[in-house]
Amino acid sequence: MKSVNVTFRVDENLKAQADALFADLGMSLSTAFNIFLRQSVREQQIPFSISRNIPNAVTLAAMDSAENEEG
């Protein structure tokens, strides 16, 4: 299988943390990235949940109160 180089930008601190984590797991950042890509292709989706922050009940009540005061 032919390999290609991929370049992407990431925060310096985040990279250092990821390097340390993956080294502890016995792999490089490149190997971890390849695992992510393979799993994404295999599952035809991002292999973990990505969601928006949903306001809790207190925040929703405050938002409703603010909307009622405006109208």
N, C-alpha and C positions, 0 to 999 in steps of 0.2 A: 504494500500500500504506500502510495506516495504521500509525503507530508508537505504541508505548506506552513509558512510562518504567519501568525496573526498578531497584530499589535493593537493593544487597547490601553486606555488611560485609566488609572485608578489612584485614589488617594494614597499617599506614601505610607501613612500610619495603617490604613486598612490592609495594604499589601504586606507590610511587616507582620501584622497579626495573622493574616492568612498563611503566609510562609511558615510561621511558627506552628500554627495548627496542623497544616498538612505535613510538615516535617515530623511532627509528633505522631501523625498517622502513617508515617512511612512513605510519603509521596511528595512529589513536587507540585507547585502551582499548575504547571502544564498538565500533569496527570489528572489533577482534580478538575481542571477545566475540560479536559477530554471526557472524563466521567460524566460531568454535567451535560455536555453536548450529546453524548451517546444516549444517556437516559432521556433527554428531551426528545430526541428523534424516535427512540423506541416507544415512548408513551404518547408522542405527538402533542406534547404540552410541556410547560415548565414543570419540573418534577417536585415542586413544593408549592404550597398555597401562597398566593400574593393577594392581599386584600387591602382595602382602604380602612383607615381608622373610622370605626362607627361610633358616633357619640353615645355615651352611656345615658341612663334615664335622667339623671340630674341635668346634664347638658341639653338633652332634648326638651325637658321642661322649661329650661331657661330660654331656649330658642323659641318655643311656642309662646311663652310669655312676651318676649320681645316682639314677635310678629303680631300678637293681639294688641299690643300697645300702639303699634304703628297704624293699624287699620281702624 
